Amino acid sequence: MKTIAPLLFLAAAALAADPKTTKSPAAPPPPPKPVVTTDSLFPPTVLAKGKGFEINSRQLDEAFLNFRTAAASRGQSPPPEDKRLEIEKKLLDRLIVVQVLSKKTTEADKTKGRAAAEKTLGDIRQQAGSEDSFRRQVQAMGMTAEGFTAQFIERAIVEEVVNREVRDKIAIPPARVRKFYDDNPTRFEQPETVRAAHILLATRDLTTNQELPPDKSKAQLGLIQALLKRARAGEDFSKLAKEFSQDPGSKDRGGEYVFARGQMAVEFETAAFALRPGQISDVVSTKFGYHIIKTIERTPAKKLEFEKVKDRIRDALQQEDADKQMPAYLEKVKQEAGVEILDAKYK
């Protein structure tokens, strides 16, 4: 092994000395043409700065565009032009707050924030029905799924900073929790609920949400009628739902939901509340498609016991107090971060 390096050196030297292998040096390549970008022609203006960060006009423009697009995706009219400055001031302040609080994050904040964000994002994806549907909904708001996820996680981490520095320091006396429960009895009245499973065969395309052609809709009706016979003959309803149901929000749970009146399509709700536990409905038609429903359990209306809700009450009161303290807290951390608004119209 010790002879390899010298041999390579000698071979390289011989190659260099051989006139048949010696070439004249190549001409250097021409310098690349400069790339013209919007930022190079119209460089963004720094609107605000603080310790370790700056926010420029391009970032604010993106935030305003996302605001408009999100509003449009909810069916809201775009804000009038005379309100733009007012909205931009709020958006700029939000960008500043995120930057300031991001500088205060600890590893524990990041861990807790990511865990909370991933759980919520998982719920959002489940409600969307599929990854493709989730991406379409996010794109309707003018964002990519990756950008939305990154922003969501960033905001969740920032919330953990606020929880640690403000919310978690607020003590709520037990007597105050009990008084809130006693003073607000209607808030703790639990309506009648039903736990029911269903099998859905959709009459709309699950990707485009367009109604299926009549022949395909008829085929779905034939299949749901066949499944109804199998269910009433004693086959495991949960297994049938997992195999055949086209409701992505419930099929992995055997088609199960727990709900009160007013939460489901009227036709679905009426059938579920009319059934006795263990009873299976006829085919029920809604705007989503054809269902067969099995009611599993009905829970009558009742008032929730104090012991079951006291932690929720304490959390709500703690958040209420934290919200009152937030303006003063944010002003304090912005001053500590040396925040300056450089464009007079945003002051």
C-alpha positions as CSV (number, residue, x, y, z in Angstrom):
1,M,0.0,0.0,0.0
2,K,2.9,2.4,0.6
3,T,4.0,2.3,-3.1
4,I,0.6,3.5,-4.5
5,A,1.1,7.2,-3.9
6,P,4.6,7.4,-5.5
7,L,3.4,5.4,-8.5
8,L,0.5,7.7,-9.0
9,F,2.9,10.7,-8.7
10,L,5.3,9.2,-11.3
11,A,2.4,8.4,-13.7
12,A,1.1,12.0,-13.4
13,A,4.6,13.4,-14.1
14,A,5.1,11.1,-17.1
15,L,1.7,12.2,-18.5
16,A,2.6,15.8,-18.1
17,A,5.9,15.3,-19.9
18,D,4.5,13.4,-22.8
19,P,4.1,15.9,-25.7
20,K,1.2,13.9,-27.2
21,T,-0.8,14.4,-24.0
22,T,0.2,18.0,-23.4
23,K,-2.5,20.5,-24.5
24,S,-2.5,24.3,-24.7
25,P,-4.5,25.8,-21.8
26,A,-8.2,26.3,-22.7
27,A,-9.6,29.8,-22.9
28,P,-11.5,30.8,-19.7
29,P,-15.3,30.6,-20.0
30,P,-17.1,33.9,-20.5
31,P,-18.5,35.4,-17.3
32,P,-22.2,34.6,-16.7
33,K,-24.7,37.2,-17.6
34,P,-26.3,38.9,-14.6
35,V,-29.7,37.6,-13.6
36,V,-32.3,40.4,-13.5
37,T,-34.8,39.9,-10.7
38,T,-37.6,42.0,-9.3
39,D,-35.6,42.6,-6.2
40,S,-32.6,43.8,-8.1
41,L,-34.7,46.3,-10.1
42,F,-36.9,47.3,-7.1
43,P,-35.1,46.3,-3.9
44,P,-37.4,45.9,-1.0
45,T,-37.4,48.6,1.6
46,V,-36.8,47.8,5.3
47,L,-39.9,48.8,7.2
48,A,-39.0,47.8,10.7
49,K,-36.0,46.4,12.5
50,G,-35.0,45.1,16.0
51,K,-32.2,43.1,17.5
52,G,-31.3,40.4,15.0
53,F,-34.0,40.9,12.5
54,E,-35.5,43.2,9.8
55,I,-38.9,43.2,8.1
56,N,-39.1,44.5,4.6
57,S,-41.8,45.7,2.1
58,R,-41.7,42.4,0.2
59,Q,-42.6,40.4,3.4
60,L,-45.4,42.8,4.1
61,D,-46.7,42.5,0.5
62,E,-46.7,38.7,0.8
63,A,-48.6,38.9,4.1
64,F,-51.2,41.2,2.7
65,L,-51.6,39.0,-0.4
66,N,-52.1,35.9,1.9
67,F,-54.6,37.9,3.9
68,R,-56.7,38.8,0.8
69,T,-56.5,35.3,-0.6
70,A,-57.5,33.7,2.7
71,A,-60.5,36.1,2.9
72,A,-61.5,35.3,-0.7
73,S,-61.3,31.5,0.1
74,R,-63.9,32.1,2.9
75,G,-66.2,33.9,0.5
76,Q,-65.4,37.4,1.9
77,S,-65.1,40.5,-0.2
78,P,-61.6,42.0,-0.6
79,P,-60.9,44.8,1.8
80,P,-61.5,48.3,0.3
81,E,-58.4,50.2,-0.7
82,D,-58.9,52.9,2.0
83,K,-58.6,50.1,4.7
84,R,-55.3,48.8,3.3
85,L,-53.0,50.9,5.4
86,E,-54.9,50.0,8.6
87,I,-54.6,46.2,7.7
88,E,-51.0,46.6,6.8
89,K,-50.2,48.1,10.1
90,K,-51.7,45.1,11.9
91,L,-49.9,42.7,9.6
92,L,-46.6,44.5,10.1
93,D,-47.1,44.4,13.9
94,R,-47.9,40.6,13.7
95,L,-44.7,40.0,11.7
96,I,-42.7,42.0,14.3
97,V,-44.2,40.1,17.2
98,V,-43.4,36.7,15.6
99,Q,-39.8,37.8,15.1
100,V,-39.4,39.1,18.6
101,L,-40.9,36.1,20.3
102,S,-39.0,33.7,18.0
103,K,-35.8,35.1,19.5
104,K,-37.0,34.1,23.0
105,T,-37.8,30.4,22.2
106,T,-36.2,27.6,24.2
107,E,-35.7,24.0,23.1
108,A,-38.6,23.1,25.3
109,D,-40.8,25.7,23.5
110,K,-39.8,24.2,20.2
111,T,-40.6,20.7,21.2
112,K,-44.0,21.5,22.7
113,G,-44.9,23.8,19.8
114,R,-44.1,21.3,17.1
115,A,-46.0,18.6,19.0
116,A,-49.1,20.8,19.3
117,A,-48.8,21.9,15.7
118,E,-48.5,18.4,14.3
119,K,-51.5,17.2,16.3
120,T,-53.6,20.1,15.0
121,L,-52.3,19.7,11.5
122,G,-53.2,16.0,11.7
123,D,-56.8,16.9,12.6
124,I,-57.0,19.5,9.8
125,R,-55.7,16.9,7.3
126,Q,-58.3,14.3,8.6
127,Q,-61.1,16.8,8.2
128,A,-59.9,17.6,4.7
129,G,-60.4,14.0,3.8
130,S,-57.1,13.4,1.9
131,E,-53.7,15.0,1.4
132,D,-54.8,16.2,-2.1
133,S,-57.9,17.9,-0.6
134,F,-55.7,19.5,2.1
135,R,-53.3,20.9,-0.5
136,R,-56.2,22.3,-2.6
137,Q,-57.7,24.0,0.5
138,V,-54.3,25.5,1.4
139,Q,-53.7,26.6,-2.2
140,A,-57.0,28.3,-2.2
141,M,-55.6,30.5,0.6
142,G,-52.6,31.4,-1.7
143,M,-50.0,29.2,0.1
144,T,-48.3,25.9,-0.5
145,A,-48.8,23.0,1.9
146,E,-45.2,23.2,2.9
147,G,-45.3,26.9,3.5
148,F,-48.6,26.6,5.5
149,T,-47.1,23.8,7.6
150,A,-43.9,25.8,8.3
151,Q,-45.9,28.9,9.3
152,F,-48.3,26.9,11.4
153,I,-45.4,25.3,13.3
154,E,-43.7,28.7,13.8
155,R,-46.8,30.2,15.2
156,A,-47.3,27.3,17.6
157,I,-43.8,27.6,18.9
158,V,-44.3,31.4,19.4
159,E,-47.5,30.5,21.4
160,E,-45.5,28.4,23.7
161,V,-43.3,31.4,24.5
162,V,-46.4,33.3,25.5
163,N,-47.7,30.4,27.5
164,R,-44.4,30.1,29.4
165,E,-44.0,33.8,30.0
166,V,-47.5,34.9,30.6
167,R,-50.3,32.3,30.7
168,D,-48.6,29.7,32.9
169,K,-47.7,32.3,35.5
170,I,-51.4,33.2,36.2
171,A,-52.9,31.4,39.2
172,I,-56.6,30.9,39.2
173,P,-58.0,30.2,42.8
174,P,-60.3,27.2,43.1
175,A,-63.0,29.4,44.5
176,R,-63.1,31.4,41.3
177,V,-63.4,28.2,39.2
178,R,-66.3,27.0,41.3
179,K,-68.1,30.4,41.2
180,F,-67.9,30.5,37.4
181,Y,-69.5,27.0,37.2
182,D,-72.3,28.0,39.6
183,D,-72.9,31.4,37.8
184,N,-73.1,29.8,34.3
185,P,-75.2,26.7,34.6
186,T,-76.4,26.7,30.9
187,R,-72.8,26.5,29.7
188,F,-72.4,23.1,31.2
189,E,-75.6,21.6,29.9
190,Q,-74.7,18.7,27.6
191,P,-77.3,18.1,25.0
192,E,-78.6,14.6,24.0
193,T,-76.0,12.8,21.9
194,V,-75.9,9.7,19.8
195,R,-73.0,7.4,19.0
196,A,-73.6,6.0,15.5
197,A,-71.6,4.3,12.8
198,H,-72.3,4.7,9.1
199,I,-71.2,3.5,5.7
200,L,-71.1,6.1,3.0
201,L,-71.0,5.5,-0.7
202,A,-70.5,9.0,-2.3
203,T,-72.5,10.4,-5.1
204,R,-69.9,13.1,-5.7
205,D,-66.4,12.6,-7.1
206,L,-64.1,12.6,-4.1
207,T,-61.4,14.6,-5.9
208,T,-63.4,17.2,-7.8
209,N,-66.6,17.3,-5.7
210,Q,-68.6,17.1,-8.9
211,E,-71.8,15.0,-8.9
212,L,-71.3,11.5,-10.4
213,P,-73.0,10.6,-13.7
214,P,-76.4,8.9,-13.3
215,D,-75.0,5.4,-14.2
216,K,-72.3,5.6,-11.5
217,S,-74.7,7.0,-8.9
218,K,-77.1,4.1,-9.7
219,A,-74.3,1.6,-9.2
220,Q,-73.5,3.2,-5.8
221,L,-77.2,2.8,-4.8
222,G,-77.1,-0.9,-5.9
223,L,-73.9,-1.5,-3.8
224,I,-75.3,0.3,-0.7
225,Q,-78.5,-1.8,-0.9
226,A,-76.4,-5.0,-1.1
227,L,-74.3,-3.8,1.9
228,L,-77.5,-3.1,3.9
229,K,-78.6,-6.7,3.4
230,R,-75.2,-8.0,4.6
231,A,-75.3,-5.8,7.7
232,R,-78.9,-6.8,8.6
233,A,-77.9,-10.5,8.0
234,G,-75.4,-10.1,10.9
235,E,-72.1,-9.2,9.3
236,D,-69.8,-7.0,11.4
237,F,-70.9,-3.4,10.7
238,S,-67.5,-2.0,11.7
239,K,-65.6,-4.3,9.3
240,L,-68.0,-3.4,6.4
241,A,-67.5,0.3,7.1
242,K,-63.7,0.0,7.1
243,E,-63.8,-1.9,3.8
244,F,-66.5,-0.1,1.9
245,S,-67.2,3.4,3.4
246,Q,-66.0,6.4,1.4
247,D,-66.1,8.7,4.4
248,P,-62.4,9.4,5.1
249,G,-63.2,11.0,8.4
250,S,-64.7,7.9,10.0
251,K,-64.0,4.7,8.0
252,D,-60.8,3.9,10.0
253,R,-63.0,4.0,13.2
254,G,-65.5,1.7,11.7
255,G,-67.7,4.6,10.6
256,E,-68.3,6.0,14.1
257,Y,-69.2,9.5,15.1
258,V,-70.6,11.0,18.4
259,F,-72.8,14.0,17.8
260,A,-75.6,16.2,19.1
261,R,-78.5,17.6,17.1
262,G,-77.6,20.3,14.5
263,Q,-74.1,18.9,13.7
264,M,-74.9,16.5,10.8
265,A,-77.0,16.7,7.6
266,V,-80.6,16.8,8.6
267,E,-81.5,13.5,6.9
268,F,-78.6,11.7,8.6
269,E,-79.3,13.2,12.0
270,T,-83.1,12.4,11.9
271,A,-82.4,8.8,11.0
272,A,-79.7,8.3,13.7
273,F,-81.8,9.8,16.5
274,A,-84.9,7.8,15.5
275,L,-83.1,4.4,15.7
276,R,-82.9,2.3,18.8
277,P,-79.4,1.2,19.9
278,G,-78.3,-1.7,17.7
279,Q,-80.8,-0.9,15.0
280,I,-79.8,-0.3,11.4
281,S,-81.5,2.3,9.1
282,D,-82.8,1.9,5.6
283,V,-80.7,3.6,2.9
284,V,-80.5,7.3,3.8
285,S,-79.7,9.9,1.0
286,T,-77.9,13.2,1.7
287,K,-76.0,15.6,-0.4
288,F,-72.9,13.5,0.2
289,G,-74.3,10.2,-1.0
290,Y,-76.0,7.1,0.2
291,H,-75.7,6.0,3.9
292,I,-76.6,3.1,6.1
293,I,-76.5,4.0,9.8
294,K,-76.3,1.9,12.9
295,T,-77.0,3.6,16.2
296,I,-74.8,2.3,18.9
297,E,-75.6,4.4,22.0
298,R,-77.8,7.3,23.0
299,T,-76.8,9.6,25.9
300,P,-79.6,11.8,27.3
301,A,-79.1,15.5,28.0
302,K,-77.6,16.3,31.3
303,K,-75.5,18.9,33.2
304,L,-71.8,18.1,33.3
305,E,-70.4,17.5,36.8
306,F,-68.1,20.1,38.2
307,E,-65.2,17.6,38.6
308,K,-65.3,16.8,34.9
309,V,-65.1,20.4,33.7
310,K,-63.1,22.2,36.4
311,D,-59.8,21.9,34.5
312,R,-61.4,23.3,31.4
313,I,-62.9,26.2,33.3
314,R,-59.5,27.0,34.9
315,D,-57.8,26.9,31.5
316,A,-60.4,29.2,30.1
317,L,-60.1,31.7,32.9
318,Q,-56.3,31.6,32.7
319,Q,-56.5,32.3,29.0
320,E,-59.0,35.2,29.6
321,D,-56.6,36.8,32.1
322,A,-53.6,36.2,29.7
323,D,-55.4,37.9,26.9
324,K,-55.9,41.0,29.1
325,Q,-52.2,41.1,29.9
326,M,-51.0,40.5,26.3
327,P,-50.9,44.2,25.0
328,A,-48.7,45.3,27.9
329,Y,-46.5,42.1,27.5
330,L,-46.0,42.6,23.8
331,E,-45.1,46.3,24.2
332,K,-42.5,45.3,26.8
333,V,-40.9,42.6,24.7
334,K,-40.8,44.9,21.6
335,Q,-39.1,47.6,23.7
336,E,-36.6,45.0,24.9
337,A,-35.9,44.0,21.3
338,G,-35.3,47.6,20.3
339,V,-38.0,47.5,17.7
340,E,-38.1,50.6,15.4
341,I,-40.6,51.4,12.7
342,L,-38.6,53.0,9.9
343,D,-41.5,54.0,7.6
344,A,-43.5,56.8,9.2
345,K,-46.8,55.8,7.7
346,Y,-46.8,52.5,9.8
347,K,-46.1,54.2,13.1
